[in-house]
Amino acid sequence: MATASATSASEPEAEPKSGPKTEGEEDEVKAARTRRKVLSRAVAAATYKTMGPEWDQQEEGVSDSDGGEEYAMASSAESSPGEYEWEYDEEEEKNQLEIERLEEQLSINVYDYNCHVDLIRLLRLEGELTKVRMARQKMSEIFPLTEELWLEWLHDEISMALDGLDREHVYDLFEKAVKDYICPNIWLEYGQYSVGGIGQKGGLEKVRSVFERALSSVGLHMTKGLAIWEAYREFESAIVEAARPIAGFLSPFDREQTFDSQLEKVHSLFRRQLAIPLYDMEATFAEYEEWSEDPVPESVIQNYNKALQQLEKYKPYEEALLQAEAPRLAEYQAYIEFEMKIGDPARIQLIFERALVENCLVPDLWIRYSQYLDRQLKVKDLVLSVHNRAVRNCPWTVALWSRYLLAMERHGVDHQVISGTFEKALNAGFIQATDYVEIWQAYLDYLRRRVDFKQDSSKELEELRSTFTRALEYLKQEVEERFNESGDPSCMIMQNWARIEARLCNNMQKARELWDSIMTKGNAKYANMWLEYYNLERAHGDTQHCRKALHRAVQCTSDYPEHVCEVLLTMERTEGTLEDWDIAVQKTETRLARVNEQRMKAAEKEAALLQQEEEKAEQRKKARAEKKALKKKKKTRDADKSKADEDDEKEWGDDEEEQPAKRRRMENNIPPAAEAQDMEVETGLTARCAPVDVDPPPKQKEKAASLKRDVPKVPHDSSKDSITVFVSNLPYSLGEPDVKLRPLFETCGEVVEIRPIFSNRGDFRGYCYVEFKEEKSALQALELDRKSVEGRPMFVSPCVDKSKNPDFKVFRYSTALEKHKLFISGLPFSCTKEELEEICKAHGTVKDLRLVTNRAGKPKGLAYVEYENESQASQAVMKMDGMTIKENVIKVAISNPPQRKVPEKSETRKVPGGPMVPRQMYGARGKGRTQLSLLPRALQRPSTAAPQAENGPAPRPVVAASAATEAPKMSNADFAKLLLRK
C-alpha cells in the first residue's frame, strides 16, 4: 500500500544570502515586488471604500476585480499551468487510455499513492477541470498532500474563482492545506490571497486573522518565518500609507482612533519580530530605525540583543540542516534534543513539524511527537490533529492507530467516531498478523472501560461480547487466510475475554468454555497455559475444578511436567484428603516415569544420530586423505618417469644418478632454479669435465632455509587496525594485486600500503591488507564490500585481531525484521539486477537491490529489494508473490531472516596420557582445516617418551642391524660393469 508523500514533502531549507543574485532569486524578487504592488493597490481601494469620497484618491481606476486579477497573475507567475498543444491525435488517445487504466487501478486499490499523482497530472494536462478537481478531492481524503500538490491545486482554483462563493471555496482549500504539513509558502499565499477580499464585509479582519495564525504556526521558523513577518508588516504599512493623505482632515479623536492606532500596529509588529531569533535580524532592525520617527525604545533594543544571543545558539543546528541533504533525519533529531532541553513548547512543536515535512514516513518520529503532545501540552484539538495526520502518513503502523484510539478516548471523543477510526485501522493494510491482534486488543480494552459491570446487563456489555466474537472470527477468516496464521497462537484475546467473564461478570461457566477452546488450539502441552487456568479457577472458581484442571495438566503437559506435578502435590498437601493425595502421587509418579523414559529414548536417538554424523565425517576425511595420497603418489611417479626419460636420451653412464628419495627431499626444499645448479654432479667416467664437490647435507639445509627466507613475509602492526581493512575472496590468478587494487581503494582516500599475502612458493593466496592514512578512509572502504573484481565478489571487512576477539564476525546486512525490504526466492540464475529492478519499480521506489551470489560470484536465485517505505513493500508482496519470471515462479515475502543457531563449542578431546603435539607436526603453515594422518592405522605406533636414566643421560636407541651394515656406495663405473656382465 502506498502512502502520503512518496516524494519529498518540502523544499530544502535555505538561508537568506546576500551578494549577487542568481536567475531564480531575481525571479523571486520580481514576484515579491509584484505582490507588494498588488497589495498596496488592493489596500488603497479598500480604504477608499471605507473612508468615502473625502480622500483624494491618488490612484484612479482601481477596483476589486483589478486587484483580484493582478493577484491571480502574480500568484501564478511562478507556476502557471501552461498551454499544451498536441500535434498528433495518437498522443491524446494514448493519454486517455492511460487515464482509464489509472482509474481502474484505483478502483482496485484506492491506497496507491503514485496512481493518484499520475491521474491528477494527466487530467490536468488534458484540461479536464471537473475530473481533476474530483481526483484531487479523493486523494486529499486518503492522503495528506505535499506542498507542491497543494500549491498547484490552489493556483488552479484561484485562476477559476469568479465570485464570492468561489472565494469561500478557495478559503476552505487553504484551511485544508495548512493542516497537512507546516508550509510557510502556503501560509504566505493564503495571506496574500485574503488581501484580495479586503473590500468585502469583514475582509480586513479576515486578513489580519490569517496573518496572525500564520505567525503562530511558522513565525518562529528561523529561515522561512521572515517572509510571513514582512508580508504582514507590508500589509499594515500599506493601510497606513493609504490613510495618511486624509489624516490632516480628521479631528484629533478620529485621528487617534484611525491613523495613530494603525501606526501603533506597525510598531507592534516590528517589536514582536525583533524579539524572536530570525535570520537577517540586523536588516530588520535597521529598517525599523529608518521607518520610525522616534528613537527605538530601550526595551526593544534589549529584546533585540537577547534574540541575537539566542540566534547564535541556534545557528549550529540551522547550518547543519543547510549543509545536509534531505531528509536530514539525524540533524533534525539533534535539533529536537536541543529544543527539548530548553523546554519551549512552541519551538519544540515547530521543530517537530519541520522534521516531519521531510520525514513524514518515519513512524518513530510521529510516535515521539504525539507522545510529547499527550504528556506535556494535552491540548485536545492539537493532539487529535497530530494523531490523525500520523495515521494518514503511516497507515501501516499499528502503534500509531493504537495511540490514536487512546488519545480519542482520553479527550472524550464520541463513541461513533472512535468506532469509525477503528474500522479505518482494519482497512489500513498491516503487514503482520500480530498487528491485527494488537489493534483488536486496543479496541477491546476501550470497550471494556466503557462497561459498568455493577449492572447485570447493559448495552455496552453486549457490545463488548459481540466484539470479542467478531474479533475471533476476523482473525480466523481474514487474517489467517492472508498470512497463514492467526497472529495469536497463545489466544491472548480469548484469555482476556475469559478473565473479564470470571472476574468482572462472575460468569465462570463462560470462562471455562473459553479455556476449553484455548486448550483445543494446541496449547494443552504448555504448562504455563494450564497454570494460568488453574490460577483463574483458584481465584474465582472452586477446589473441584482446580483439581480437575491440574489432573488434566499432568496428563497433557510436555514442556515442564515436573512443575505441574509439584503444583498438584502442593494443593493436595494443603487441601486434599488422603485419597486425593494417593491419587495425585500415583498419577504424578506414573507421568514422570513415562516422561523420563521418553527423554532417555530421545537422548539415545540423538546420540545415535550424532555418532552417525561423526562416522560419516570420519569417512569423508579418510576418503579425502586417500585421494590426496593417490594424487601425490601419481605426481611423484610422473616426475620419476620424466626424469628417467631425460636420462635415457643421454649417453649411459654420463651422469651419476642420485637416489630418488634424496631427489624428492631436495625438490621439496629447493626451488627448481637452484636445483639445477646445486644438484648437478659431474662424474669422471668419460673425463669430460672437472669434478664438482657436492655440498654436505648441513650446507644444503642452510641453502634451502635461505631460499625460504627470500619469500617475502608480510608483517602486520595491530596498532594500525583502525586504519586498515582486510580484503579476501580475491581471485588466486590476480596478477600484481597491489597495482590492480590500488586505483580501486584510492577512491576512498590516500592508500599508504597494500600488502598481498603469498604462499611459500610465491603464489597469491587471495587476500591482502590495505592500510590507509586516515580512519575515515578505512570506514569508507567497507562500502566496497561485495564489489566484483575479475568476476568474483571481493569481501572487505574491518581488520580485527581474532585472538583477542574470537567471537567477532562481520555481517553487513540486518538479520532482524525489515518491513520495507523484500526477500525474493526462486529467481532464474539468468535474471540480471537490471531486469529485476525494472519489475520491482512498478510497485514503488526501489532504494537498493541485491542479488545473492556465492563466493565465486555466481547467482543463487535469491534477492533482497529495499523500498522507500513499508507500504510500497507490502504492496509489492501482494503483486509479485507467485509471479512468473522466465518460466520460474518466484516467492516474495517481507525480509525476516530466521535466527541462526550458534553451535556449542565442543571441548577439545584429549588422549589420556598422550603427549602434547608440537606445532611443527602440523606443517609449515600450522594446523590445517583437516588433520589427516597419511600413515595407515595398522602401521601407526603410539609414541612414548624415551626413558630417562636414573643417574645419567638417557640410553641411546638400539640401531637395527640392517641399518648398521649399510651397503657400500657404487659409482657409475660399477653400474657399467654390472650391465656389461649381462
VENNOR-V839141 format. One record per helix or strand of 3 or more residues. SS is the DSSP state (a for helix, b for strand). FROM is the first residue (numbers start at 1). LEN is the number of residues. Records with the same first field share a line. If there is no record, write none. Layout:
SS=FROM-LEN ; FROM-LEN
This chain:
a=23-29 ; 64-12 ; 89-20 ; 113-14 ; 129-14 ; 147-14 ; 164-17 ; 184-12 ; 203-16 ; 225-20 ; 247-3 ; 252-23 ; 281-11 ; 298-26 ; 329-14 ; 345-14 ; 363-15 ; 380-14 ; 398-13 ; 415-12 ; 433-18 ; 459-25 ; 492-13 ; 508-16 ; 527-14 ; 543-14 ; 561-15 ; 578-72 ; 660-10 ; 672-7 ; 697-14 ; 718-6 ; 737-9 ; 775-10 ; 833-11 ; 870-11 ; 919-4 ; 937-3 ; 961-4 ; 972-10
b=724-5 ; 751-8 ; 764-9 ; 787-3 ; 792-7 ; 818-8 ; 846-8 ; 859-9 ; 891-5
